[in-house]
Amino acid sequence: MDIQHYVITIAVSLAIGLAGFVAAYKIFDWLTPGVHFSDQLNADNRSVAIFLAGLFIGLGLLLGNAVK
């Protein structure tokens, strides 16, 4: 296969993955109206940071397998 096909495939997978991350974060933010993640992160709340890191790692695993 040629390199152009691989570059297009990678670009499409990247766009789908990023859109999935943004959509999942927005949905999760909508489902938790009492917690403002940006305010908590600015206040150096490490538990929220660890929680969001776990959320993004889990989403990465899910979306990575779904895009394949």
N, C-alpha and C positions, 0 to 999 in steps of 0.2 A: 504494500500500500504506500501511497505517497504521503509526504509530510503534511501537505495541506489538509488532508482528511483528518489526521491526528490533531492538528491545531484547531480545526473547527469542532471536533468532538470534545476536546478539552475546554474550549471556550463555552460551548453549550452546557457542559457539565458544571462548569464554574458558575455560570449564570443561574442554573437551576438550584445549585447548592446555596448560593448567596440569597436568592429569593426565598428559599425554604427557611434559612436562618432568620431572615428579617420577619417573615410571616409568623414563624413559631414564636419569636420574641414578642411580637405585637399581640398575638393571641394570649400568650402567657401573661403579659402585662395587663391586658384587658380582664383576664380572669382573676387577677389579684389587685382589686382597686385600692385596697388599704395600704399597699406597699409601693412607694415610689422608688424604683431601683436607682435612678440617677442621684436622688437625694441621699439615699443610703450609702451609695458608693463614694459620694463626695464627703460624707461624714466618717469615712474610713471604717465602715461596718464590714468586717472580714467575713462574717458568716454569709452575708448576702453575696459577696464576691465569690466565695467558694461554691455556693449554691448555683450561681450563674455559670461558673466555670464547668461544673458538673452537667448542667443543662446543655451547654454548648458542646461538650464532649459527647454526650449522648446523642444530640442531634446530628453531630458530625458522623458518628457511627451509623446512625439510621439512614441519613441522606447519602452517605458514601456507598452503602450497599444498595440503596434504591436506584442510584444513578448508573451503577454498573450494568 
